[in-house]
Amino acid sequence: MPNPKRRHSQQRGAKRRTHYKATVDTLSIDKTTGETHMRHRAHWVENKLFYKGRVVLEKAVKEVPQDETPDTEA
């Protein structure tokens, strides 16, 4: 493995690291739902997956029958 011939100063490493910056994600407002979401990403609203203002996927909602509800008597 290559190793430096001489020691590099702490300042030299710090100068290099100054260019590593955190980026802020770009947010958009969906025209159909009015939700704020990350750009170029699908987002969930009321059990529906939206992308570019269109419904891509709908999540099936499970209905619990009234007869099979657990009793909470203590």
PDB file with SEQRES, HELIX, SHEET and CRYST1 records, atoms N, CA, C and O in Angstrom:
SEQRES   1 A   74  MET PRO ASN PRO LYS ARG ARG HIS SER GLN GLN ARG GLY          
SEQRES   2 A   74  ALA LYS ARG ARG THR HIS TYR LYS ALA THR VAL ASP THR          
SEQRES   3 A   74  LEU SER ILE ASP LYS THR THR GLY GLU THR HIS MET ARG          
SEQRES   4 A   74  HIS ARG ALA HIS TRP VAL GLU ASN LYS LEU PHE TYR LYS          
SEQRES   5 A   74  GLY ARG VAL VAL LEU GLU LYS ALA VAL LYS GLU VAL PRO          
SEQRES   6 A   74  GLN ASP GLU THR PRO ASP THR GLU ALA                          
HELIX    1 AA1 GLN A   10  ARG A   17  1                                   8    
HELIX    2 AA2 GLN A   66  GLU A   68  5                                   3    
SHEET    1 AA1 2 LEU A  27  ILE A  29  0                                        
SHEET    2 AA1 2 THR A  36  MET A  38 -1                                        
SHEET    1 AA2 3 HIS A  43  VAL A  45  0                                        
SHEET    2 AA2 3 LYS A  48  TYR A  51 -1                                        
SHEET    3 AA2 3 ARG A  54  GLU A  58 -1                                        
CRYST1    1.000    1.000    1.000  90.00  90.00  90.00 P 1           1          
ATOM      1  N   MET A   1       0.845  -1.180   0.000  1.00  0.00           N  
ATOM      2  CA  MET A   1       0.000   0.000   0.000  1.00  0.00           C  
ATOM      3  C   MET A   1       0.887   1.239   0.000  1.00  0.00           C  
ATOM      4  O   MET A   1       1.896   1.284   0.704  1.00  0.00           O  
ATOM      5  N   PRO A   2       0.517   2.229  -0.777  1.00  0.00           N  
ATOM      6  CA  PRO A   2       1.325   3.447  -0.810  1.00  0.00           C  
ATOM      7  C   PRO A   2       1.181   4.250   0.478  1.00  0.00           C  
ATOM      8  O   PRO A   2       0.088   4.374   1.032  1.00  0.00           O  
ATOM      9  N   ASN A   3       2.284   4.782   0.933  1.00  0.00           N  
ATOM     10  CA  ASN A   3       2.312   5.617   2.129  1.00  0.00           C  
ATOM     11  C   ASN A   3       3.004   6.926   1.790  1.00  0.00           C  
ATOM     12  O   ASN A   3       3.866   6.960   0.912  1.00  0.00           O  
ATOM     13  N   PRO A   4       2.637   8.012   2.481  1.00  0.00           N  
ATOM     14  CA  PRO A   4       3.312   9.280   2.210  1.00  0.00           C  
ATOM     15  C   PRO A   4       4.784   9.223   2.631  1.00  0.00           C  
ATOM     16  O   PRO A   4       5.135   8.620   3.645  1.00  0.00           O  
ATOM     17  N   LYS A   5       5.626   9.862   1.829  1.00  0.00           N  
ATOM     18  CA  LYS A   5       7.058   9.870   2.149  1.00  0.00           C  
ATOM     19  C   LYS A   5       7.331  10.743   3.367  1.00  0.00           C  
ATOM     20  O   LYS A   5       8.198  10.439   4.187  1.00  0.00           O  
ATOM     21  N   ARG A   6       6.562  11.850   3.471  1.00  0.00           N  
ATOM     22  CA  ARG A   6       6.724  12.749   4.616  1.00  0.00           C  
ATOM     23  C   ARG A   6       5.359  13.008   5.242  1.00  0.00           C  
ATOM     24  O   ARG A   6       4.317  12.797   4.622  1.00  0.00           O  
ATOM     25  N   ARG A   7       5.394  13.464   6.472  1.00  0.00           N  
ATOM     26  CA  ARG A   7       4.168  13.760   7.203  1.00  0.00           C  
ATOM     27  C   ARG A   7       3.469  14.972   6.585  1.00  0.00           C  
ATOM     28  O   ARG A   7       4.114  15.956   6.224  1.00  0.00           O  
ATOM     29  N   HIS A   8       2.143  14.886   6.470  1.00  0.00           N  
ATOM     30  CA  HIS A   8       1.345  16.019   6.007  1.00  0.00           C  
ATOM     31  C   HIS A   8       0.809  16.748   7.230  1.00  0.00           C  
ATOM     32  O   HIS A   8       0.412  16.114   8.207  1.00  0.00           O  
ATOM     33  N   SER A   9       0.797  18.048   7.182  1.00  0.00           N  
ATOM     34  CA  SER A   9       0.349  18.831   8.335  1.00  0.00           C  
ATOM     35  C   SER A   9      -1.164  18.711   8.512  1.00  0.00           C  
ATOM     36  O   SER A   9      -1.878  18.343   7.579  1.00  0.00           O  
ATOM     37  N   GLN A  10      -1.646  19.025   9.715  1.00  0.00           N  
ATOM     38  CA  GLN A  10      -3.079  19.007   9.999  1.00  0.00           C  
ATOM     39  C   GLN A  10      -3.792  20.070   9.176  1.00  0.00           C  
ATOM     40  O   GLN A  10      -4.936  19.881   8.762  1.00  0.00           O  
ATOM     41  N   GLN A  11      -3.121  21.174   8.943  1.00  0.00           N  
ATOM     42  CA  GLN A  11      -3.719  22.258   8.175  1.00  0.00           C  
ATOM     43  C   GLN A  11      -3.982  21.818   6.736  1.00  0.00           C  
ATOM     44  O   GLN A  11      -4.991  22.194   6.140  1.00  0.00           O  
ATOM     45  N   ARG A  12      -3.087  21.036   6.193  1.00  0.00           N  
ATOM     46  CA  ARG A  12      -3.246  20.573   4.818  1.00  0.00           C  
ATOM     47  C   ARG A  12      -4.495  19.688   4.687  1.00  0.00           C  
ATOM     48  O   ARG A  12      -5.250  19.807   3.721  1.00  0.00           O  
ATOM     49  N   GLY A  13      -4.702  18.805   5.667  1.00  0.00           N  
ATOM     50  CA  GLY A  13      -5.896  17.960   5.649  1.00  0.00           C  
ATOM     51  C   GLY A  13      -7.158  18.773   5.860  1.00  0.00           C  
ATOM     52  O   GLY A  13      -8.188  18.501   5.244  1.00  0.00           O  
ATOM     53  N   ALA A  14      -7.082  19.778   6.735  1.00  0.00           N  
ATOM     54  CA  ALA A  14      -8.247  20.624   7.011  1.00  0.00           C  
ATOM     55  C   ALA A  14      -8.636  21.435   5.784  1.00  0.00           C  
ATOM     56  O   ALA A  14      -9.821  21.637   5.520  1.00  0.00           O  
ATOM     57  N   LYS A  15      -7.645  21.901   5.033  1.00  0.00           N  
ATOM     58  CA  LYS A  15      -7.927  22.657   3.806  1.00  0.00           C  
ATOM     59  C   LYS A  15      -8.665  21.783   2.793  1.00  0.00           C  
ATOM     60  O   LYS A  15      -9.573  22.246   2.103  1.00  0.00           O  
ATOM     61  N   ARG A  16      -8.265  20.525   2.715  1.00  0.00           N  
ATOM     62  CA  ARG A  16      -8.920  19.616   1.783  1.00  0.00           C  
ATOM     63  C   ARG A  16     -10.357  19.343   2.217  1.00  0.00           C  
ATOM     64  O   ARG A  16     -11.258  19.269   1.381  1.00  0.00           O  
ATOM     65  N   ARG A  17     -10.570  19.196   3.518  1.00  0.00           N  
ATOM     66  CA  ARG A  17     -11.896  18.857   4.029  1.00  0.00           C  
ATOM     67  C   ARG A  17     -12.879  20.024   4.006  1.00  0.00           C  
ATOM     68  O   ARG A  17     -14.076  19.799   4.183  1.00  0.00           O  
ATOM     69  N   THR A  18     -12.433  21.243   3.798  1.00  0.00           N  
ATOM     70  CA  THR A  18     -13.360  22.381   3.794  1.00  0.00           C  
ATOM     71  C   THR A  18     -14.356  22.284   2.652  1.00  0.00           C  
ATOM     72  O   THR A  18     -15.414  22.912   2.707  1.00  0.00           O  
ATOM     73  N   HIS A  19     -14.047  21.523   1.631  1.00  0.00           N  
ATOM     74  CA  HIS A  19     -14.926  21.426   0.469  1.00  0.00           C  
ATOM     75  C   HIS A  19     -15.987  20.346   0.629  1.00  0.00           C  
ATOM     76  O   HIS A  19     -16.863  20.220  -0.226  1.00  0.00           O  
ATOM     77  N   TYR A  20     -15.928  19.559   1.713  1.00  0.00           N  
ATOM     78  CA  TYR A  20     -16.955  18.559   1.976  1.00  0.00           C  
ATOM     79  C   TYR A  20     -18.093  19.265   2.703  1.00  0.00           C  
ATOM     80  O   TYR A  20     -17.985  19.571   3.891  1.00  0.00           O  
ATOM     81  N   LYS A  21     -19.175  19.520   1.992  1.00  0.00           N  
ATOM     82  CA  LYS A  21     -20.288  20.269   2.576  1.00  0.00           C  
ATOM     83  C   LYS A  21     -21.566  19.436   2.529  1.00  0.00           C  
ATOM     84  O   LYS A  21     -21.755  18.618   1.629  1.00  0.00           O  
ATOM     85  N   ALA A  22     -22.421  19.651   3.492  1.00  0.00           N  
ATOM     86  CA  ALA A  22     -23.731  19.009   3.496  1.00  0.00           C  
ATOM     87  C   ALA A  22     -24.632  19.760   2.524  1.00  0.00           C  
ATOM     88  O   ALA A  22     -24.589  20.988   2.447  1.00  0.00           O  
ATOM     89  N   THR A  23     -25.443  19.019   1.786  1.00  0.00           N  
ATOM     90  CA  THR A  23     -26.355  19.641   0.834  1.00  0.00           C  
ATOM     91  C   THR A  23     -27.779  19.563   1.381  1.00  0.00           C  
ATOM     92  O   THR A  23     -28.140  18.611   2.073  1.00  0.00           O  
ATOM     93  N   VAL A  24     -28.564  20.557   1.065  1.00  0.00           N  
ATOM     94  CA  VAL A  24     -29.956  20.603   1.481  1.00  0.00           C  
ATOM     95  C   VAL A  24     -30.790  19.972   0.374  1.00  0.00           C  
ATOM     96  O   VAL A  24     -30.622  20.298  -0.801  1.00  0.00           O  
ATOM     97  N   ASP A  25     -31.693  19.062   0.754  1.00  0.00           N  
ATOM     98  CA  ASP A  25     -32.550  18.422  -0.232  1.00  0.00           C  
ATOM     99  C   ASP A  25     -33.525  19.439  -0.807  1.00  0.00           C  
ATOM    100  O   ASP A  25     -34.050  20.286  -0.084  1.00  0.00           O  
ATOM    101  N   THR A  26     -33.766  19.349  -2.120  1.00  0.00           N  
ATOM    102  CA  THR A  26     -34.689  20.247  -2.786  1.00  0.00           C  
ATOM    103  C   THR A  26     -36.114  19.751  -2.564  1.00  0.00           C  
ATOM    104  O   THR A  26     -36.411  18.582  -2.812  1.00  0.00           O  
ATOM    105  N   LEU A  27     -36.985  20.624  -2.103  1.00  0.00           N  
ATOM    106  CA  LEU A  27     -38.368  20.261  -1.826  1.00  0.00           C  
ATOM    107  C   LEU A  27     -39.297  20.886  -2.852  1.00  0.00           C  
ATOM    108  O   LEU A  27     -39.018  21.961  -3.382  1.00  0.00           O  
ATOM    109  N   SER A  28     -40.398  20.209  -3.128  1.00  0.00           N  
ATOM    110  CA  SER A  28     -41.411  20.698  -4.046  1.00  0.00           C  
ATOM    111  C   SER A  28     -42.781  20.547  -3.409  1.00  0.00           C  
ATOM    112  O   SER A  28     -42.951  19.817  -2.433  1.00  0.00           O  
ATOM    113  N   ILE A  29     -43.748  21.243  -3.969  1.00  0.00           N  
ATOM    114  CA  ILE A  29     -45.133  21.116  -3.530  1.00  0.00           C  
ATOM    115  C   ILE A  29     -45.901  20.430  -4.652  1.00  0.00           C  
ATOM    116  O   ILE A  29     -45.898  20.893  -5.793  1.00  0.00           O  
ATOM    117  N   ASP A  30     -46.556  19.327  -4.319  1.00  0.00           N  
ATOM    118  CA  ASP A  30     -47.320  18.578  -5.310  1.00  0.00           C  
ATOM    119  C   ASP A  30     -48.543  19.390  -5.718  1.00  0.00           C  
ATOM    120  O   ASP A  30     -49.250  19.925  -4.865  1.00  0.00           O  
ATOM    121  N   LYS A  31     -48.789  19.482  -7.017  1.00  0.00           N  
ATOM    122  CA  LYS A  31     -49.898  20.290  -7.514  1.00  0.00           C  
ATOM    123  C   LYS A  31     -51.254  19.681  -7.179  1.00  0.00           C  
ATOM    124  O   LYS A  31     -52.213  20.410  -6.925  1.00  0.00           O  
ATOM    125  N   THR A  32     -51.344  18.353  -7.175  1.00  0.00           N  
ATOM    126  CA  THR A  32     -52.640  17.723  -6.944  1.00  0.00           C  
ATOM    127  C   THR A  32     -52.995  17.618  -5.468  1.00  0.00           C  
ATOM    128  O   THR A  32     -54.156  17.801  -5.104  1.00  0.00           O  
ATOM    129  N   THR A  33     -52.011  17.326  -4.605  1.00  0.00           N  
ATOM    130  CA  THR A  33     -52.309  17.119  -3.182  1.00  0.00           C  
ATOM    131  C   THR A  33     -51.909  18.290  -2.305  1.00  0.00           C  
ATOM    132  O   THR A  33     -52.445  18.447  -1.208  1.00  0.00           O  
ATOM    133  N   GLY A  34     -50.981  19.113  -2.760  1.00  0.00           N  
ATOM    134  CA  GLY A  34     -50.502  20.226  -1.956  1.00  0.00           C  
ATOM    135  C   GLY A  34     -49.472  19.821  -0.920  1.00  0.00           C  
ATOM    136  O   GLY A  34     -49.083  20.641  -0.088  1.00  0.00           O  
ATOM    137  N   GLU A  35     -49.018  18.570  -0.949  1.00  0.00           N  
ATOM    138  CA  GLU A  35     -48.028  18.057  -0.002  1.00  0.00           C  
ATOM    139  C   GLU A  35     -46.629  18.507  -0.395  1.00  0.00           C  
ATOM    140  O   GLU A  35     -46.310  18.611  -1.580  1.00  0.00           O  
ATOM    141  N   THR A  36     -45.803  18.770   0.599  1.00  0.00           N  
ATOM    142  CA  THR A  36     -44.394  19.064   0.368  1.00  0.00           C  
ATOM    143  C   THR A  36     -43.638  17.745   0.350  1.00  0.00           C  
ATOM    144  O   THR A  36     -43.816  16.911   1.237  1.00  0.00           O  
ATOM    145  N   HIS A  37     -42.788  17.554  -0.666  1.00  0.00           N  
ATOM    146  CA  HIS A  37     -42.055  16.298  -0.796  1.00  0.00           C  
ATOM    147  C   HIS A  37     -40.713  16.561  -1.463  1.00  0.00           C  
ATOM    148  O   HIS A  37     -40.484  17.632  -2.025  1.00  0.00           O  
ATOM    149  N   MET A  38     -39.822  15.559  -1.392  1.00  0.00           N  
ATOM    150  CA  MET A  38     -38.526  15.670  -2.052  1.00  0.00           C  
ATOM    151  C   MET A  38     -38.721  15.534  -3.558  1.00  0.00           C  
ATOM    152  O   MET A  38     -39.550  14.751  -4.021  1.00  0.00           O  
ATOM    153  N   ARG A  39     -37.946  16.307  -4.316  1.00  0.00           N  
ATOM    154  CA  ARG A  39     -38.074  16.267  -5.770  1.00  0.00           C  
ATOM    155  C   ARG A  39     -37.621  14.919  -6.317  1.00  0.00           C  
ATOM    156  O   ARG A  39     -36.709  14.288  -5.782  1.00  0.00           O  
ATOM    157  N   HIS A  40     -38.273  14.495  -7.389  1.00  0.00           N  
ATOM    158  CA  HIS A  40     -37.959  13.245  -8.093  1.00  0.00           C  
ATOM    159  C   HIS A  40     -38.112  12.025  -7.198  1.00  0.00           C  
ATOM    160  O   HIS A  40     -37.432  11.019  -7.400  1.00  0.00           O  
ATOM    161  N   ARG A  41     -38.995  12.103  -6.216  1.00  0.00           N  
ATOM    162  CA  ARG A  41     -39.271  10.981  -5.331  1.00  0.00           C  
ATOM    163  C   ARG A  41     -40.788  10.830  -5.207  1.00  0.00           C  
ATOM    164  O   ARG A  41     -41.521  11.820  -5.213  1.00  0.00           O  
ATOM    165  N   ALA A  42     -41.243   9.607  -5.098  1.00  0.00           N  
ATOM    166  CA  ALA A  42     -42.659   9.358  -4.857  1.00  0.00           C  
ATOM    167  C   ALA A  42     -42.957   9.622  -3.382  1.00  0.00           C  
ATOM    168  O   ALA A  42     -42.071   9.504  -2.536  1.00  0.00           O  
ATOM    169  N   HIS A  43     -44.209   9.979  -3.076  1.00  0.00           N  
ATOM    170  CA  HIS A  43     -44.571  10.259  -1.686  1.00  0.00           C  
ATOM    171  C   HIS A  43     -45.976   9.732  -1.399  1.00  0.00           C  
ATOM    172  O   HIS A  43     -46.835   9.694  -2.280  1.00  0.00           O  
ATOM    173  N   TRP A  44     -46.190   9.322  -0.135  1.00  0.00           N  
ATOM    174  CA  TRP A  44     -47.467   8.757   0.296  1.00  0.00           C  
ATOM    175  C   TRP A  44     -48.386   9.847   0.830  1.00  0.00           C  
ATOM    176  O   TRP A  44     -47.963  10.690   1.621  1.00  0.00           O  
ATOM    177  N   VAL A  45     -49.656   9.829   0.394  1.00  0.00           N  
ATOM    178  CA  VAL A  45     -50.690  10.713   0.918  1.00  0.00           C  
ATOM    179  C   VAL A  45     -51.969   9.890   1.014  1.00  0.00           C  
ATOM    180  O   VAL A  45     -52.470   9.398   0.003  1.00  0.00           O  
ATOM    181  N   GLU A  46     -52.494   9.740   2.220  1.00  0.00           N  
ATOM    182  CA  GLU A  46     -53.753   9.025   2.463  1.00  0.00           C  
ATOM    183  C   GLU A  46     -53.766   7.648   1.799  1.00  0.00           C  
ATOM    184  O   GLU A  46     -54.687   7.332   1.045  1.00  0.00           O  
ATOM    185  N   ASN A  47     -52.744   6.825   2.075  1.00  0.00           N  
ATOM    186  CA  ASN A  47     -52.613   5.458   1.559  1.00  0.00           C  
ATOM    187  C   ASN A  47     -52.526   5.387   0.036  1.00  0.00           C  
ATOM    188  O   ASN A  47     -52.872   4.364  -0.555  1.00  0.00           O  
ATOM    189  N   LYS A  48     -52.070   6.455  -0.599  1.00  0.00           N  
ATOM    190  CA  LYS A  48     -51.842   6.461  -2.040  1.00  0.00           C  
ATOM    191  C   LYS A  48     -50.432   6.970  -2.306  1.00  0.00           C  
ATOM    192  O   LYS A  48     -49.972   7.920  -1.673  1.00  0.00           O  
ATOM    193  N   LEU A  49     -49.759   6.331  -3.245  1.00  0.00           N  
ATOM    194  CA  LEU A  49     -48.403   6.718  -3.613  1.00  0.00           C  
ATOM    195  C   LEU A  49     -48.479   7.599  -4.851  1.00  0.00           C  
ATOM    196  O   LEU A  49     -48.952   7.166  -5.902  1.00  0.00           O  
ATOM    197  N   PHE A  50     -48.007   8.845  -4.724  1.00  0.00           N  
ATOM    198  CA  PHE A  50     -48.046   9.800  -5.821  1.00  0.00           C  
ATOM    199  C   PHE A  50     -46.657   9.996  -6.407  1.00  0.00           C  
ATOM    200  O   PHE A  50     -45.667  10.016  -5.676  1.00  0.00           O  
ATOM    201  N   TYR A  51     -46.584  10.142  -7.740  1.00  0.00           N  
ATOM    202  CA  TYR A  51     -45.350  10.506  -8.422  1.00  0.00           C  
ATOM    203  C   TYR A  51     -45.727  11.367  -9.609  1.00  0.00           C  
ATOM    204  O   TYR A  51     -46.548  10.966 -10.434  1.00  0.00           O  
ATOM    205  N   LYS A  52     -45.141  12.536  -9.701  1.00  0.00           N  
ATOM    206  CA  LYS A  52     -45.429  13.512 -10.753  1.00  0.00           C  
ATOM    207  C   LYS A  52     -46.922  13.842 -10.816  1.00  0.00           C  
ATOM    208  O   LYS A  52     -47.481  14.009 -11.900  1.00  0.00           O  
ATOM    209  N   GLY A  53     -47.562  13.935  -9.645  1.00  0.00           N  
ATOM    210  CA  GLY A  53     -48.959  14.338  -9.579  1.00  0.00           C  
ATOM    211  C   GLY A  53     -49.950  13.247  -9.913  1.00  0.00           C  
ATOM    212  O   GLY A  53     -51.152  13.510  -9.964  1.00  0.00           O  
ATOM    213  N   ARG A  54     -49.484  12.020 -10.144  1.00  0.00           N  
ATOM    214  CA  ARG A  54     -50.379  10.922 -10.490  1.00  0.00           C  
ATOM    215  C   ARG A  54     -50.312   9.835  -9.419  1.00  0.00           C  
ATOM    216  O   ARG A  54     -49.286   9.653  -8.763  1.00  0.00           O  
ATOM    217  N   VAL A  55     -51.418   9.122  -9.257  1.00  0.00           N  
ATOM    218  CA  VAL A  55     -51.446   8.005  -8.314  1.00  0.00           C  
ATOM    219  C   VAL A  55     -50.749   6.823  -8.969  1.00  0.00           C  
ATOM    220  O   VAL A  55     -51.146   6.373 -10.044  1.00  0.00           O  
ATOM    221  N   VAL A  56     -49.715   6.329  -8.318  1.00  0.00           N  
ATOM    222  CA  VAL A  56     -48.952   5.207  -8.848  1.00  0.00           C  
ATOM    223  C   VAL A  56     -49.402   3.907  -8.201  1.00  0.00           C  
ATOM    224  O   VAL A  56     -49.468   2.869  -8.860  1.00  0.00           O  
ATOM    225  N   LEU A  57     -49.712   3.965  -6.902  1.00  0.00           N  
ATOM    226  CA  LEU A  57     -50.046   2.758  -6.158  1.00  0.00           C  
ATOM    227  C   LEU A  57     -51.027   3.114  -5.059  1.00  0.00           C  
ATOM    228  O   LEU A  57     -50.908   4.160  -4.420  1.00  0.00           O  
ATOM    229  N   GLU A  58     -51.997   2.237  -4.844  1.00  0.00           N  
ATOM    230  CA  GLU A  58     -52.931   2.422  -3.738  1.00  0.00           C  
ATOM    231  C   GLU A  58     -52.749   1.285  -2.754  1.00  0.00           C  
ATOM    232  O   GLU A  58     -52.743   0.116  -3.142  1.00  0.00           O  
ATOM    233  N   LYS A  59     -52.600   1.621  -1.484  1.00  0.00           N  
ATOM    234  CA  LYS A  59     -52.421   0.607  -0.444  1.00  0.00           C  
ATOM    235  C   LYS A  59     -53.789   0.070  -0.047  1.00  0.00           C  
ATOM    236  O   LYS A  59     -54.713   0.834   0.230  1.00  0.00           O  
ATOM    237  N   ALA A  60     -53.906  -1.253  -0.023  1.00  0.00           N  
ATOM    238  CA  ALA A  60     -55.162  -1.880   0.370  1.00  0.00           C  
ATOM    239  C   ALA A  60     -55.355  -1.712   1.870  1.00  0.00           C  
ATOM    240  O   ALA A  60     -54.446  -1.986   2.653  1.00  0.00           O  
ATOM    241  N   VAL A  61     -56.527  -1.265   2.263  1.00  0.00           N  
ATOM    242  CA  VAL A  61     -56.839  -1.062   3.672  1.00  0.00           C  
ATOM    243  C   VAL A  61     -57.559  -2.304   4.174  1.00  0.00           C  
ATOM    244  O   VAL A  61     -58.585  -2.702   3.623  1.00  0.00           O  
ATOM    245  N   LYS A  62     -57.013  -2.918   5.230  1.00  0.00           N  
ATOM    246  CA  LYS A  62     -57.632  -4.111   5.800  1.00  0.00           C  
ATOM    247  C   LYS A  62     -58.779  -3.699   6.714  1.00  0.00           C  
ATOM    248  O   LYS A  62     -58.636  -2.821   7.565  1.00  0.00           O  
ATOM    249  N   GLU A  63     -59.916  -4.351   6.517  1.00  0.00           N  
ATOM    250  CA  GLU A  63     -61.065  -4.083   7.368  1.00  0.00           C  
ATOM    251  C   GLU A  63     -61.223  -5.234   8.348  1.00  0.00           C  
ATOM    252  O   GLU A  63     -61.239  -6.397   7.944  1.00  0.00           O  
ATOM    253  N   VAL A  64     -61.339  -4.921   9.623  1.00  0.00           N  
ATOM    254  CA  VAL A  64     -61.513  -5.932  10.660  1.00  0.00           C  
ATOM    255  C   VAL A  64     -63.004  -6.162  10.838  1.00  0.00           C  
ATOM    256  O   VAL A  64     -63.749  -5.218  11.103  1.00  0.00           O  
ATOM    257  N   PRO A  65     -63.453  -7.419  10.695  1.00  0.00           N  
ATOM    258  CA  PRO A  65     -64.885  -7.678  10.913  1.00  0.00           C  
ATOM    259  C   PRO A  65     -65.281  -7.367  12.355  1.00  0.00           C  
ATOM    260  O   PRO A  65     -64.489  -7.561  13.277  1.00  0.00           O  
ATOM    261  N   GLN A  66     -66.493  -6.889  12.544  1.00  0.00           N  
ATOM    262  CA  GLN A  66     -66.969  -6.486  13.866  1.00  0.00           C  
ATOM    263  C   GLN A  66     -67.039  -7.674  14.826  1.00  0.00           C  
ATOM    264  O   GLN A  66     -66.882  -7.495  16.034  1.00  0.00           O  
ATOM    265  N   ASP A  67     -67.276  -8.906  14.302  1.00  0.00           N  
ATOM    266  CA  ASP A  67     -67.422 -10.078  15.158  1.00  0.00           C  
ATOM    267  C   ASP A  67     -66.098 -10.519  15.758  1.00  0.00           C  
ATOM    268  O   ASP A  67     -66.089 -11.121  16.832  1.00  0.00           O  
ATOM    269  N   GLU A  68     -64.980 -10.241  15.102  1.00  0.00           N  
ATOM    270  CA  GLU A  68     -63.689 -10.745  15.542  1.00  0.00           C  
ATOM    271  C   GLU A  68     -62.862  -9.721  16.318  1.00  0.00           C  
ATOM    272  O   GLU A  68     -61.662  -9.921  16.506  1.00  0.00           O  
ATOM    273  N   THR A  69     -63.466  -8.653  16.761  1.00  0.00           N  
ATOM    274  CA  THR A  69     -62.707  -7.668  17.528  1.00  0.00           C  
ATOM    275  C   THR A  69     -62.383  -8.231  18.900  1.00  0.00           C  
ATOM    276  O   THR A  69     -63.250  -8.835  19.530  1.00  0.00           O  
ATOM    277  N   PRO A  70     -61.159  -8.052  19.382  1.00  0.00           N  
ATOM    278  CA  PRO A  70     -60.794  -8.595  20.700  1.00  0.00           C  
ATOM    279  C   PRO A  70     -61.506  -7.843  21.822  1.00  0.00           C  
ATOM    280  O   PRO A  70     -61.675  -6.625  21.771  1.00  0.00           O  
ATOM    281  N   ASP A  71     -61.915  -8.600  22.828  1.00  0.00           N  
ATOM    282  CA  ASP A  71     -62.582  -8.002  23.990  1.00  0.00           C  
ATOM    283  C   ASP A  71     -61.537  -7.408  24.915  1.00  0.00           C  
ATOM    284  O   ASP A  71     -60.504  -8.028  25.169  1.00  0.00           O  
ATOM    285  N   THR A  72     -61.799  -6.215  25.418  1.00  0.00           N  
ATOM    286  CA  THR A  72     -60.843  -5.546  26.310  1.00  0.00           C  
ATOM    287  C   THR A  72     -61.395  -5.482  27.727  1.00  0.00           C  
ATOM    288  O   THR A  72     -61.338  -4.439  28.380  1.00  0.00           O  
ATOM    289  N   GLU A  73     -61.929  -6.607  28.198  1.00  0.00           N  
ATOM    290  CA  GLU A  73     -62.447  -6.648  29.560  1.00  0.00           C  
ATOM    291  C   GLU A  73     -61.337  -7.077  30.504  1.00  0.00           C  
ATOM    292  O   GLU A  73     -60.627  -8.049  30.243  1.00  0.00           O  
ATOM    293  N   ALA A  74     -61.193  -6.352  31.595  1.00  0.00           N  
ATOM    294  CA  ALA A  74     -60.127  -6.704  32.539  1.00  0.00           C  
ATOM    295  C   ALA A  74     -60.672  -6.964  33.911  1.00  0.00           C  
ATOM    296  O   ALA A  74     -59.912  -7.273  34.829  1.00  0.00           O  
TER     297      ALA A  74                                                      
END                                                                             
